[in-house]
Amino acid sequence: MKKQPAILVLIMIVVTTVCALSLGNTGYSQQQGESSILDVIDVKNTNLTLGKPFYTEKFEFPISQNSGDSENNSASARSVYSFEGNGILDNLQITASGRGNEVSREDGTDFLTGRALFTSSQNGTASYSFEAITNTTDEGMRISLGAAFFDANATGNLESLKSIVGVYESYIDEGQGKGIFAMWHIKDLLPK
């Protein structure tokens, strides 16, 4: 019978020691015990190299169709424009057309948003929305960097453009009224 109090004392010492140790390391033990799928995902494109663009185009400089309220100086200057161009997408002849909005910013850049449609000579279609930032150099060259988000409704020989993301740049010579446009496909964003 004398063994029971000794066992109780030993159990109390072990429990007290475990509690004391766990209180001192509560945050650490929780961090160690939690895991996430993010712990095993390998971040892709850490050294992104764009390579050759999948689409290139030559176009006429977009002509502004309407301007914002010029009497309200506190509002950013805004214009709506349309554009057309002809390009090459993976050896296919493409006609590109679209509409956009351009908003001037306080820092001298412009913010562009809009929609565009690619149509192949074999009647394939692919539409996308875009956003870009444009800066004009002292020489009058407008340089835009942006992203294109293709819809899921691409058809025909442009079906490979369904739900892809592209990045693009364009250069516009305002003096000549002409521009060039190049787009790269950002591949393998999601694990398959």
Wavefront OBJ file of the C-alpha trace (Angstrom):
o trace
v 0.000 0.000 0.000
v 2.936 2.340 0.532
v 3.743 2.092 -3.172
v 0.580 3.990 -4.191
v 1.612 7.366 -2.659
v 5.056 7.021 -4.261
v 3.478 6.340 -7.668
v 1.142 9.323 -7.233
v 4.104 11.553 -6.331
v 6.024 10.291 -9.380
v 3.026 10.905 -11.667
v 2.605 14.429 -10.238
v 6.306 15.180 -10.867
v 6.092 13.916 -14.481
v 2.868 15.861 -15.163
v 4.315 19.033 -13.621
v 7.517 18.693 -15.662
v 5.607 18.114 -18.915
v 3.331 21.105 -18.237
v 6.261 23.368 -17.384
v 8.162 22.356 -20.508
v 5.145 22.743 -22.772
v 4.285 26.223 -21.420
v 7.759 27.475 -22.227
v 7.609 26.215 -25.821
v 3.934 26.665 -26.746
v 4.540 28.866 -29.817
v 7.439 26.792 -31.040
v 5.646 23.479 -30.733
v 2.620 24.836 -32.618
v 4.787 26.132 -35.440
v 6.585 22.817 -35.740
v 3.376 20.792 -35.751
v 1.580 22.771 -38.477
v 2.326 22.027 -42.096
v 0.917 23.415 -45.314
v 0.821 22.442 -48.963
v 2.858 25.619 -49.454
v 5.787 23.879 -47.745
v 6.164 21.468 -50.676
v 5.324 23.666 -53.679
v 8.302 24.584 -55.805
v 7.985 28.217 -56.912
v 8.262 28.285 -60.689
v 9.683 31.029 -62.844
v 11.983 32.343 -60.129
v 14.353 33.373 -62.912
v 11.809 34.214 -65.582
v 13.185 34.279 -69.114
v 10.632 35.243 -71.714
v 12.407 34.021 -74.842
v 10.815 34.603 -78.244
v 7.315 36.170 -78.236
v 4.503 33.928 -79.446
v 2.741 36.917 -81.020
v 4.070 40.018 -82.782
v 2.057 42.756 -84.429
v 2.445 46.027 -86.292
v -0.343 48.551 -85.884
v -1.461 52.099 -86.454
v -1.384 54.367 -83.414
v -4.814 54.368 -81.722
v -6.834 57.495 -82.376
v -8.606 58.937 -79.353
v -12.356 58.888 -79.825
v -13.447 60.918 -76.830
v -11.728 62.681 -73.984
v -12.669 63.098 -70.381
v -14.112 66.202 -68.813
v -11.498 68.857 -69.580
v -13.279 71.420 -67.394
v -12.707 69.339 -64.255
v -8.999 69.779 -63.498
v -9.106 67.507 -60.444
v -10.141 64.494 -62.551
v -7.535 62.474 -64.414
v -7.524 62.918 -68.167
v -9.339 59.954 -69.714
v -9.773 58.806 -73.264
v -11.453 55.905 -75.026
v -9.783 54.471 -78.101
v -10.056 51.631 -80.575
v -7.285 49.843 -82.420
v -6.624 47.378 -85.218
v -3.506 45.558 -86.249
v -2.146 42.564 -88.115
v 0.255 40.117 -86.582
v 1.726 36.661 -86.532
v 0.868 34.118 -83.826
v 2.891 30.894 -84.117
v 2.991 31.253 -87.950
v -0.746 32.134 -88.206
v -1.919 35.414 -89.725
v -3.912 37.278 -87.074
v -6.121 40.352 -87.179
v -6.305 42.049 -83.788
v -8.928 44.613 -82.832
v -10.103 46.130 -79.616
v -11.168 49.029 -77.467
v -9.608 50.509 -74.396
v -9.609 53.250 -71.810
v -6.589 55.333 -70.994
v -6.330 57.301 -67.748
v -3.508 59.762 -67.081
v -1.826 59.492 -63.708
v -0.216 62.136 -61.524
v 3.272 60.671 -62.088
v 3.090 61.196 -65.873
v 2.261 57.583 -66.764
v -1.015 56.324 -68.203
v -3.073 53.328 -67.077
v -4.667 51.320 -69.893
v -7.501 48.788 -69.668
v -9.573 47.188 -72.363
v -10.667 44.207 -74.428
v -9.190 42.750 -77.601
v -10.050 40.043 -80.100
v -7.685 37.895 -82.165
v -9.132 36.431 -85.370
v -7.092 34.013 -87.469
v -7.283 33.777 -91.241
v -8.924 30.338 -90.685
v -11.714 31.912 -88.529
v -10.305 30.957 -85.110
v -11.033 33.526 -82.394
v -9.644 34.342 -78.960
v -10.621 37.318 -76.807
v -8.844 38.806 -73.823
v -8.879 41.661 -71.360
v -5.738 43.676 -70.753
v -4.141 46.180 -68.411
v -0.930 48.128 -68.897
v 1.153 51.045 -67.730
v 2.433 53.429 -70.419
v 5.230 55.936 -70.203
v 6.227 58.448 -72.883
v 9.923 59.155 -73.374
v 11.335 62.616 -74.091
v 11.663 61.549 -77.744
v 7.896 60.883 -77.980
v 8.132 57.069 -77.859
v 5.245 55.530 -75.893
v 6.296 52.322 -74.150
v 3.666 50.052 -72.579
v 4.140 47.017 -70.369
v 1.072 44.959 -69.582
v -0.728 41.688 -69.051
v -3.398 39.919 -71.100
v -5.942 37.523 -69.590
v -7.484 35.310 -72.272
v -11.079 34.143 -71.957
v -12.036 30.449 -71.940
v -13.989 30.768 -75.200
v -11.156 30.571 -77.787
v -12.176 28.649 -80.905
v -10.696 26.895 -83.925
v -6.956 27.103 -84.443
v -6.706 29.651 -81.592
v -8.173 27.238 -79.039
v -4.724 26.901 -77.405
v -5.189 30.438 -76.060
v -8.023 29.412 -73.710
v -7.457 30.802 -70.205
v -3.799 31.702 -70.649
v -1.949 34.680 -69.246
v 0.322 36.704 -71.474
v 2.658 39.578 -70.799
v 3.320 42.139 -73.474
v 5.158 45.257 -74.434
v 4.406 47.782 -77.119
v 6.296 50.674 -78.615
v 4.500 53.530 -80.356
v 6.237 56.220 -82.372
v 3.764 59.081 -82.056
v 5.521 61.065 -84.803
v 5.004 58.241 -87.310
v 1.653 57.053 -85.911
v 2.823 53.443 -85.930
v 3.632 50.849 -83.316
v 4.867 47.339 -82.664
v 3.508 44.888 -80.118
v 4.952 41.620 -78.753
v 3.324 39.110 -76.357
v 4.780 36.200 -74.417
v 2.825 33.293 -72.978
v 3.560 32.655 -69.292
v 3.581 28.848 -69.193
v 3.321 26.344 -66.366
v 1.805 28.651 -63.774
v -0.081 25.799 -62.117
v 1.100 22.270 -61.418
v -0.572 19.761 -63.696
l 1 2 3 4 5 6 7 8 9 10 11 12 13 14 15 16 17 18 19 20 21 22 23 24 25 26 27 28 29 30 31 32 33 34 35 36 37 38 39 40 41 42 43 44 45 46 47 48 49 50 51 52 53 54 55 56 57 58 59 60 61 62 63 64 65 66 67 68 69 70 71 72 73 74 75 76 77 78 79 80 81 82 83 84 85 86 87 88 89 90 91 92 93 94 95 96 97 98 99 100 101 102 103 104 105 106 107 108 109 110 111 112 113 114 115 116 117 118 119 120 121 122 123 124 125 126 127 128 129 130 131 132 133 134 135 136 137 138 139 140 141 142 143 144 145 146 147 148 149 150 151 152 153 154 155 156 157 158 159 160 161 162 163 164 165 166 167 168 169 170 171 172 173 174 175 176 177 178 179 180 181 182 183 184 185 186 187 188 189 190 191 192
